[in-house]
C-alpha cells in the first residue's frame, strides 16, 4: 500500500536562500500553477549585490524569503531586505537541514524554498533594528565585564606571586587605601613605614601592624612591576570602554523607560538587568504564542527526549547564552530579597525536592514568565495569580487526582481494604475543603 501525503502551499511564491560568507544562492519557487517553476540566481555579499538581490525579488513579485541563521552572515542579507520584503524568515539550521549525500549549495536553496512554501519552517525571533543594536551593546558590555574580572584575578595573582599580601588585610584590593599603597610599591621611589601608613584611609578597619606585616619584605623586580602595570592599565582601559558603552546604552533606552520601570517592580530585577532582558527579548511579546515558547527559547525549559515511554534526558538546553545568565543572577537576588519573600518561599519548597541548582533555574523561569505577562498586559508585578498563569486549574486538578490515585494504590498493597482506606477521607460538611 502506498501512502500519499498532500500539502497545500502556504506561499504561492517563496524564495529559499543559502547564505555563505562571500555569496548567496537564491531560488524562487513559483507554485501558482500545477507544475512548480524554479528561478535560481547567485549574488555576492557586497552591498551593491545585496541591493540587486532585493530588486530581483521585487521584480519577480516575491515577498516571502527564508534563509538559515548561519552565524552572522545572514545579518547583512536581512538588513538589505528589511522594510522592502514583507515576510523575511530566519530559520534555525536544524529545521532546514538537508539529507547528507544529497546536498550542495543549489540543492540547499531549493530545499529551503520547498519547505518554506509548505509552511514547514519555523521562524526565529528577530527583534526590531533598535533592539538589535541595543543587544549588540549589552552583549559587548557583558564580555568586557568578564574581561575585567579576569584582569582583576591576574592582578591579584601577580601580587601573590610577588609575596605582597595586601589582599589578606584589605577586603577590596582595588579600594582607595589598597590602590594607593600598591602605587607606592610600584613606584621606583624609596618609602618608609610612615609613607605606607599615610596612604591608609581613616575608616580602614585593618590595623597598622597587619598592613605593615603584609608589605614587609616585598621586593618586586622591574619585570614584575611592569607586568602589574600592564594589567592595571588594561583594567583602566576596559573601564573607560565600559563607560562609553554605558553612555550609548543610556541614549538608546530613552524610549523604553516605562518598560524598564515596569520590570524593576519584580524582586531581584534592577535597572541593568532590566535593560539586558529588554535587549534580548524586546518588548513585543506577540513574537511568542505563549510563555512556554519564550522559556524554551531562553533555555529555561527541560528538553524532551523520550522513546518507547522512557525519558532519556530532561536537561535544559544550551540556548539563551546571554539571557539565561542574567535571569539566573536575578533569581539569586530574588531569593535573597528580605523585603519580599515570595520567590524565597518558592525556592525553599523546590530545593527540598530538586536541589538548589534546579531550584534556581525554576525561579529564573518563573521570573521570565512574569516578565512575559507583564510586558504583554502592562500590569505591575502581582504574584497572587502566578499559579493560575503558569498552570491552569484543570491541570492542577489532574495533578492532584494522579497523586491521590498513586497514594490509594500504595495503600491497597497493604492489608487495608477499600472501605478502610476511604474511611481516612474527611466527611463532607460545610467546613470541609471538599465541599462543592
Buried (B, 14 or more C-beta within 10 A) or exposed (E): EEEEEEEEBBBBBBBBBBBEEEBBBBBBBBBEEEEBEBBEBBBBBEEEBBEBBBEBBEEBEBBBBBBBBBEEBBBBBBEBBBEEBEBBBBBEEEBBBBEEEEEEEBBBBBBBBBBBBBEEBEBBBBBEEBBBBBBEBBBEBBEBEEBBEBBBEBBBEBBEEBEBBBBEBBEEBEEBBBBBBBEBBBEEEEBEEEEBEEBBEEEBEBEEEBBEEBBEEEEBEEEBBEBBEBBBEBBEEBEEBBEEBBEEBEEBBEEBEEBBEBBBBBBBBBEBBBBBBBBBBBBEBEBBEEBBBBBBBBBBBBBEEEEEEEEEEEEBBEEBEBBBEBBBBBBBBBBEBEEEBBBBEBBEEBBEEEEEEBBBBBBBBBBBBBBBBBBBEEEEBEBEEBEEBBEEEEEEEEEEEEEEEEEEEEBEEEEEEEEEBEEEEEEEEEEEEEEE
